[in-house]
Amino acid sequence: MALSKQLQYPSNIASGNNDYFRIGIFAYEPNTTLSGQLGGGRGPFQVNGSKSTRNLKSSMGNIILPMPNNISDSNSVQWNDDSLNSIQIAGFGAAEAAIGSLSTEKDVGENINSLKKVVEDRLKGGLNALQDPTIADALKKALVGEAVNVFGGNIDTQSLISRTSGQVLNPNLELLFRGVILREFNYSFTLTPRDSSEAAQIKGIINLLKRSMAAKSTASNGAGKGAFIKAPDVFQPIFMQGPRPHPFLYTIKQSALVGMSVNYVGTGAYATYNDGTPVKMEMQLRFKELSPVYNEDYDQSDSNGVGF
């Protein structure tokens, strides 16, 4: 079935200064920014730009639709509670100091002497702290709890200290950044063809979206054929106003179409035209961006709207 490079519904929606939703379809290109980073003056962990976008050159066509029935965005990042009590901090400090005292430029004897001095200094500091009877008692209970756990117990040292002394080790609770989250967008469209031309466009739109989101089984040729499957096409959704990006609405990054559903009985009862085209259809599309949104993306974006 030969499909047009551009499909649109309703007819002429992209003319004039109308608002509409355009979906560009492109052949998937693997992210090559992770290769070749060890030379050429670049750091070994550097990614080629914050956006890590694919170079979408192989256009498979465009789909033009009316503005979705629901337009919203939600941005989020991962922040989690984290605690680190005084004993853990002391242990980390001792390990860090011990490792820091070692050097490849020293011989074995010098390294042993450096390590010995670090251990002595840390033990001296610990003994000074143990002169406080409260700290000594809490540490004793914590060590007893850990010792019992070695033999298969399940004792929470914080609970043990709290139960016996009415206090706990200072957890130094803090909210720490953990990472980024890929955004997801859900859109719904009402499709009601008014003539045979619009019916053909709607049928082509549904077919092209289904075809483009499907994996490809021809990733290899010859003896290796069938060993791999190839990624589906990727999409560039964008809100438009006439020939330009919408001046207010948010920008969507390159995305995968991860879900699609069509209800062909949009009227609540089965009804079609003479050629079998349903009178009303409801289409749901679920996009997920290929890369997270970074602060630098706002500087690199050409959009004058609210941003990502």
C-alpha positions as a printed Julia matrix, in Angstrom:
308×3 Matrix{Float64}:
   0.0     0.0    0.0
   1.68    3.19  -1.16
   1.27    6.02   1.31
   1.58    9.74   0.73
   4.54   11.58   2.24
   2.06   13.88   3.97
  -1.35   12.99   5.33
  -3.69   15.42   6.99
  -7.08   15.57   8.59
  -9.24   17.67   8.31
  -8.6    18.89   4.77
  -6.58   22.12   4.55
  -6.13   22.37   8.33
  -2.51   23.46   7.83
  -3.47   26.4    5.62
  -3.54   29.99   6.81
  -2.68   30.61  10.45
  -4.54   27.64  11.95
  -3.26   25.79  15.03
  -2.59   22.09  14.41
  -0.51   19.12  15.57
   2.21   17.79  13.26
   3.91   14.42  13.68
   7.14   13.95  11.74
   8.18   10.33  11.17
  11.85    9.39  10.75
  13.92    6.25  10.46
  15.54    5.45  13.79
  19.22    6.36  14.03
  21.22    4.93  16.99
  22.77    7.48  19.31
  26.42    7.62  18.18
  27.51   10.33  20.64
  28.96    7.71  22.99
  31.69    6.64  20.57
  35.03    8.31  19.91
  35.1    10.22  23.19
  38.58    9.13  24.31
  40.46   11.4   21.92
  40.22   14.69  20.13
  40.33   16.76  23.29
  37.05   15.39  24.66
  36.61   13.83  28.1
  35.94   10.08  28.4
  32.54   10.7   29.96
  31.43   13.57  27.75
  28.3    13.22  25.67
  27.96   15.27  22.52
  25.68   17.99  23.87
  23.06   17.8   26.59
  20.2    16.84  24.32
  21.81   13.71  22.87
  19.42   13.95  19.94
  19.53   11.73  16.89
  20.31   13.25  13.54
  16.92   12.69  11.92
  17.57   12.85   8.18
  15.54    9.96   6.75
  12.04   11.43   6.75
   9.27    8.9    6.32
   6.56   11.54   6.07
   4.4    13.89   8.1
   0.99   13.53   9.67
  -1.09   16.63  10.34
  -3.95   16.44  12.82
  -6.17   18.91  14.66
  -5.07   19.99  18.12
  -5.51   17.12  20.6
  -8.48   17.06  22.93
  -6.06   17.14  25.87
  -2.89   19.27  25.95
  -0.8    19.18  29.12
   2.77   18.59  30.2
   4.44   17.37  33.37
   8.12   17.71  34.22
   9.75   15.76  37.04
  13.14   14.62  38.33
  14.15   12.04  40.93
  14.95   13.29  44.45
  15.04   10.73  47.31
  15.5    10.91  51.07
  18.93    9.77  52.19
  20.51    9.42  55.64
  24.06    8.91  56.9
  24.64    8.54  60.64
  27.76    9.55  62.54
  29.26    6.04  62.66
  28.87    5.66  58.89
  30.42    9.09  58.34
  33.37    8.2   60.57
  33.84    4.89  58.76
  33.75    6.6   55.37
  36.22    9.23  56.55
  38.6     6.57  57.84
  38.43    4.56  54.61
  38.9     7.68  52.49
  41.87    8.83  54.53
  43.44    5.35  54.42
  43.1     5.08  50.66
  44.34    8.65  50.23
  47.5     7.86  52.17
  48.52    5.24  49.64
  50.61    6.3   46.66
  52.12    4.51  43.68
  55.18    6.75  44.08
  55.98    5.33  47.54
  57.52    1.95  48.27
  55.72   -0.66  50.36
  57.35    0.45  53.61
  56.37    4.08  53.17
  52.77    3.11  52.31
  52.56    0.93  55.43
  53.87    3.75  57.63
  51.39    6.22  56.09
  48.51    3.82  56.58
  49.59    3.15  60.18
  49.64    6.87  60.98
  46.17    7.37  59.52
  44.75    4.48  61.55
  46.39    5.81  64.75
  44.99    9.3   64.19
  41.49    7.98  63.51
  41.6     5.68  66.57
  42.79    8.56  68.75
  39.87   10.68  67.57
  37.45    7.81  68.2
  38.8     7.26  71.73
  38.38   10.95  72.52
  34.75   10.73  71.41
  34.23    7.63  73.6
  35.08    9.69  76.69
  31.5    10.95  76.42
  29.51    8.21  78.23
  26.42    8.81  76.08
  28.36    8.22  72.88
  30.15    5.22  74.34
  26.88    3.6   75.43
  25.18    4.23  72.08
  28.19    2.85  70.2
  28.23   -0.26  72.43
  24.57   -0.94  71.68
  25.12   -0.38  67.96
  28.04   -2.82  67.95
  26.03   -5.4   69.94
  23.21   -5.15  67.42
  25.57   -5.63  64.49
  27.21   -8.59  66.23
  23.83  -10.3   66.73
  23.02   -9.72  63.06
  26.15  -11.65  62.08
  24.54  -14.76  63.6
  21.32  -14.38  61.64
  19.54  -11.8   63.76
  17.5    -8.97  62.33
  18.09   -6.1   64.71
  17.75   -2.47  63.7
  20.52   -0.71  65.62
  18.6     2.59  65.54
  15.58    0.86  67.12
  17.81   -0.77  69.73
  19.39    2.54  70.74
  15.99    4.28  70.78
  14.39    1.5   72.86
  17.13    1.55  75.51
  18.08    5.23  75.64
  15.24    7.2   74.06
  17.49    8.62  71.37
  18.82    7.68  67.94
  21.98    8.37  66.0
  21.63   11.61  64.06
  20.59   10.39  60.59
  21.69   13.64  58.89
  18.6    13.26  56.7
  18.81   15.08  53.39
  16.99   15.12  50.07
  19.46   14.12  47.35
  19.21   14.26  43.57
  19.04   10.76  42.06
  18.49   11.24  38.33
  16.23   12.29  35.49
  12.93   10.92  34.18
  11.78   10.51  30.59
   8.55   12.4   29.88
   5.45   10.76  28.44
   2.57   12.4   26.57
  -0.92   11.06  25.94
  -3.11   12.62  23.25
  -6.6    11.85  22.03
  -8.12   12.84  18.69
 -11.69   12.69  17.42
 -11.83   11.67  13.75
 -15.12   12.31  11.91
 -14.63   12.15   8.11
 -16.95   14.42   6.15
 -16.31   12.97   2.7
 -14.45   10.16   0.93
 -11.27   12.23   0.67
 -11.07   12.73   4.44
 -11.95    9.06   4.98
  -8.97    8.04   2.82
  -6.68   10.4    4.74
  -7.81    9.02   8.11
  -7.31    5.44   6.94
  -3.82    6.33   5.72
  -2.98    8.12   8.99
  -3.97    5.14  11.12
  -2.11    2.74   8.82
   1.07    4.83   8.76
   1.16    5.29  12.54
   0.68    1.56  13.13
   3.27    0.66  10.52
   5.84    3.17  11.81
   5.57    2.15  15.49
   6.06   -1.54  14.66
   9.47   -3.24  14.99
  11.15   -4.42  11.79
  12.22   -8.03  11.33
  14.72   -7.31   8.53
  17.61   -6.02  10.64
  20.02   -8.57   9.13
  20.55  -10.21   5.76
  22.1   -13.5    4.66
  22.84  -16.19   7.22
  22.23  -13.82  10.12
  18.74  -12.88   9.04
  16.31  -13.16  11.9
  18.94  -12.9   14.63
  17.95   -9.3   15.37
  14.93   -7.09  15.02
  15.27   -3.44  14.1
  13.87   -0.52  16.07
  10.64    1.11  14.87
  10.62    4.58  13.38
  10.77    7.56  15.71
   8.57   10.63  15.83
   8.9    14.38  16.2
   5.58   15.75  17.49
   5.21   19.52  17.37
   2.44   22.04  17.96
   2.16   24.39  15.0
   0.52   27.7   14.17
   0.49   28.11  10.43
   4.01   27.46   9.07
   5.71   28.13  12.43
   6.03   26.31  15.77
   3.34   27.39  18.19
   4.43   30.61  19.97
   3.21   29.53  23.41
   2.87   25.74  23.84
   5.63   23.45  25.02
   8.25   21.66  22.91
   8.39   17.86  22.68
  11.7    16.12  22.06
  12.21   13.24  19.64
   9.92   10.46  20.8
   8.86    6.86  20.37
   5.22    6.01  19.83
   4.88    3.48  22.65
   1.12    3.06  22.54
  -1.77    3.56  20.12
  -5.45    2.65  20.32
  -8.38    3.41  18.02
 -12.06    3.1   18.89
 -13.96    2.68  15.63
 -17.35    3.04  17.34
 -16.98    6.62  18.53
 -20.73    7.26  18.41
 -21.43    4.53  20.97
 -23.2     2.41  18.35
 -21.77    0.86  15.2
 -22.35    3.19  12.24
 -20.51    3.49   8.9
 -20.82    5.2    5.55
 -21.6     3.2    2.4
 -17.92    2.42   1.82
 -17.54    0.99   5.35
 -15.75    4.01   6.88
 -16.82    4.49  10.52
 -18.78    7.67  11.1
 -16.73    8.63  14.17
 -13.46    7.32  15.58
 -11.45    8.07  18.71
  -7.64    7.72  18.44
  -5.28    7.66  21.44
  -1.52    8.16  21.0
   1.11    7.72  23.7
   4.56    9.22  23.06
   7.67    8.85  25.22
  10.72   11.04  24.68
  14.0     9.37  23.69
  16.14   11.53  25.99
  15.58   13.52  29.2
  15.16   17.27  29.39
  18.26   19.14  30.61
  18.73   22.74  31.65
  20.9    23.39  28.57
  18.08   22.32  26.26
  16.3    25.59  26.96
  19.31   27.55  25.7
  19.58   25.44  22.53
  15.87   25.49  21.68
  14.54   27.73  18.92
  11.1    27.85  20.51
   9.75   31.08  21.99
   7.11   29.22  23.99
   7.08   27.95  27.58
  10.0    25.61  26.86
  10.07   21.86  27.32
